[in-house]
Amino acid sequence: MPYAPADDGTKLHYEEAGHGTPVIFVHELAGDSRSWTLQMQALAPHHRCIAFDARGYPPSDVPPAGAYSQAHAADDVAAVLRHLGIARAHVVGLSMGGFATLHFGLRHGDKALSLTIAGCGHGADPRTRATFRADCASSAELIERQGMAAFAERYGVSPTRLRFRTKNPGAWAEFAARLAGHSAAGTANTLRGVQMARPSLWDLVDEIGRVSLPTLILTGDEDDPCLEAGILMKRAMMRAGMVVFAQSGHTINLEEPELFNRTLADFLRAVDAGGWEPRDPKSMTGAFLGAR
């Protein structure tokens, strides 16, 4: 198996497919590199596609508690690209991976061709942040007491996953089975070190506004925690566009793979052709009519 060394020596497993402009995929808390199989297959004819397993997700290493943070998550993306000799890539992330993608843009913007931030926002709203952190803590404790199967049984039917189960029970069952097979230690450490500790997007608005990379924000209209966060990022970033998938939940790359792939491919094509323009500041005045 191929591995890339992170800055602290943690080995990160990755897979590759295709040739062309590089695209690296960053998975969510409940996923792993296999979550991106349909996207890798769709984009491989025109792109060099890379998907890796985050620290704590075998076959990547499971380091001890203390080696997990939002900074580690962003820097690990850079480490995989460095190992592969890739100077710049399109970065695509969902949920936890969407946060990592955003923070990659903040920390390593010179290494990104574009950012695709999907399903990003859980725990970011200051009004619900305390509840989110408490849920992460209780989930980590559940995993340590009862194991991953118990966590998967609960997390797999969380409110933003229900539409996925209704639309495609078979794909949802495969997703839930993979989640149940994840490392208990790695998932608990990730919940505490990454999910609970990451800063609120509302506290980062000024920094987000300085990101000048072409950015695509994707969310499902039934992924309630991510809707307002998506709008927040869209308004802050001058080169961001936002697409909302109708009657869709959180795991949109699996729930609506054809729409996700088509939307992503169109965005990457536009960026590669130099056609993803920044927003005209005059469109942000809030005026109903133009200036007299």
Secondary structure, DSSP 4 states (H G I P E B T S, - for coil): --EEE-TTS-EEEEEEE--SEEEEEE--TT--GGGGHHHHHHHTTTEEEEEEPPTTSTTS--PPTTS--HHHHHHHHHHHHHHTT-S-EEEEEETHHHHHHHHHHHHHGGGEEEEEEES--TTTSTTTHHHHHHHHHHHHHHHHHH-HHHHHHHHTTSGGGHHHHHH-HHHHHHHHHHHHTS-HHHHHHHIIIIITTSPPGGGSHHHHHT--S-EEEEEETT-HHHHHHHHHHHHH-TTEEEEEETT--S-HHHHSHHHHHHHHHHHHHHHHTT--PPPPGGGGS--SS---
